[in-house]
Amino acid sequence: MEGKTVLVTGGTGGIGKETARQLAALGARVILVGRNGDRAGAAVADLRRSSGNDDVTAITADMSRLRDVRRLAQEVSGRAGGMDVLINNAGATRPHRQLTEDGVETTFAVNVVAPFCLTHWLMPALTASGRARVINITGGVPRGRIDLDNLRGEKSYVGLSVYNQTKLAQMAMSYRFAQELTATPVTLNVAYPGHAHTSMNKDLAIGTYPPLARPIVPLLRLATPIVLGRRALLRATRSSVYLASSPEVRETNGTYFNSAARPTPWPDAALDRTTRDTVWELCARERDRPATA
């Protein structure tokens, strides 16, 4: 990864930070993205120290806000010129339905719209590198159907259920996006990390869980750090680090990789043309929204 520039959204903690650490240790120029400036600064210092690579920096941006995503793309393009690897890792879940300043349900905005828009807006920098890789990180339980009538929690809202559905929607969008890239030097693949103890799941409110699971949430909070500790976090970065760095997948495009970094069948929901097109059109509508200050 010497001489390669890597951007990792959601890179100031959890799976994103550990992915960034490993790529920095391989010699990559790493740019982290996080919402909190203090946390981003601490992550940069930690990664520089632990990886032995001083070429780690951070940009503060809220991936739920289109104006921040647009600014991020502009700043990265100006700072790096060419972009070799984009890892869309940032994720969100909420206990209750919330709309962003753009009027989009927050979980859908971060998990689906943000990676769609950032990848589009970084395409000049990605193509300028000659051979670039985009890796979208899925999560949760990526199976089942997508309810297009409740895609953004319009009718009913249970936080983790909506999270799972948005991750499926992200995969449907990614499948279509990879098809759009076939004639370009840019590849796009999806990585499933598995489960790890991260700040996002550590801080989940009880109301985020399905009602039947809520009585056991205190037990889950005690067990999760033990069951899903440091070793699980390292396992969770396996597929993203592999897709970012391995010469074996330099030309692989439109493939879904499991937590063992092996190609695996796409969920049926991602293969459904109507679902793919519906998700794509919703994202494109947000991408084409007039820029705001």
Order of alpha helices (4+ residues) and beta strands (2+ residues): beta-alpha-beta-alpha-beta-alpha-beta-alpha-alpha-beta-alpha-beta-alpha-alpha-alpha-alpha-beta-alpha-alpha
